[in-house]
Amino acid sequence: MDLRTSAVGLVVGIMVGLTGMGGGALMTPMLILFGWARPMMAVGTDLMWNTLTKCVGGVVHYKQHTVDFQIVKRLAIGSIPGALLGLALLDHLHRQGGAAADKLVVRMLGITLVIVALSLLLKSLRRSSAQNAGSEQETRGPKWLTPLLGLVVGFLVSLTSVGSGSLIVATLVVIHPYTPLKKIVGSDIVHAVLLVGVSAVGHLEMGSINLPLLGGLLLGSLPGVWIGSKMSTVLPAKVIRPILAGTLFFLGCKLL
């Protein structure tokens, strides 16, 4: 087993537990740029890795009472149908030829990474000026916005594996401005278990998961996400978010 894959898994796992972001956004482009997997195989492997890794983070956040299940429910209402639509499109292209599916994945992945990076920077600036108190209605925001966010992100996740953390956390900060960031992160991780789980099963059916590569990544990421989840209660995410945004922007430009 290549220890480099475990080292990558450890670093990305810590980022996922700490900020709720960086799973697919970091892992998938790394697998592609390092030449460890074809684009569609990288997405499928990352989705299965993401599912198993975030199960650990979800348990930790649940025990720390940093999960808002109302947010999880609203996200899932839109994200699961969105993921199924994305899987249907990818399966259609895969049947026409692997090159077409891989080309779509790389292009969508690059565009999504750039959007995620810019949104993270923008939301970081807005978050720093947000107030820390508000009414229950203000905390939850308009009911229809969260399922709509889930629908869009669910579609993107099934195609690129990016968005279950990066896009959702960045957008939830705006939709739910008075919800503590650690609760947004915990809610996102629990919801991601559902979303990426459905997407991973779809990729498993298409045969786009590299099991040996998955094992190496898990060896590092499972302890990594546990460490990151514990650190999330003491280390402010605002320290990590700008670094993550810059990394995602660089990776997105490399893929375009």
Phi, psi and omega in degrees: 000133181284118182292342178297323179294322179292323178295318176297317178300321180297311182297312182292323178299319177297318179297319180296312180294327184282318187239348186077002184236165171098354180298278178293326183297329177263316188293310184300309178297328177296315180299324180286311184291329177282351180076022182276342181199149171295158184309308182294323177293323178296318179296312181298316180295319180294321180297318178293319176299316181299318180300309183292320181294315184286344172299318179294312179298323179297319179297317181297314181293325177298316180293332179273002180059039178247042178230128174256103187288343174291319176295317179302315181297314181296320179296315184294329179303324179264325190287324182294311175300322179298319178296320180295323176296316179297319179295322179297318178295315182294321178295322178299314179291324180296323179291332178281340180149138183298329182296320181295317179294317180296320179297317178297317181299312182297315181296312179296322181295314180299313180298316182296320180297318179296316178298316180299314181299314181294320180293323178296318179295317180295316182291330177296318179294318180291322182296324183295337181257001182285152176281165184254005180220153179183175180285167179298322179294318178295324181296321185271336177073177179301137186294327187280341183292319184293314175298324178296318175301316180299320180299311182296313183292323178301319178296314181294322182297317181295333180271323189237347187070003181260139172122336182298334175245307189301304183291319184293313180298315181299322182280323179297330177301327179276315183294323181238069188295341183256002176278130180305142183301322181294331177283326175296317179297314180297318179295319179298318182294318178295317178296322182297329177301319179290311185294306183289336176297314178297316180295321180295321178298320178298317178291327177298319178296328180274358179074026184254047176227126179265102186294317177299318177296319178301317180298318179295320179294319181295327181303325179265327188283328181298310173293329181297315182290330176294315179298314181297321180296322177292321181291337185297338181276347183238332182257120182296133181294338181296340177286325185271326190302315179297323178295317179297317181298317179296321178295316180295321179296317179297313181296320179297317179295325179295327183277338183279000000 
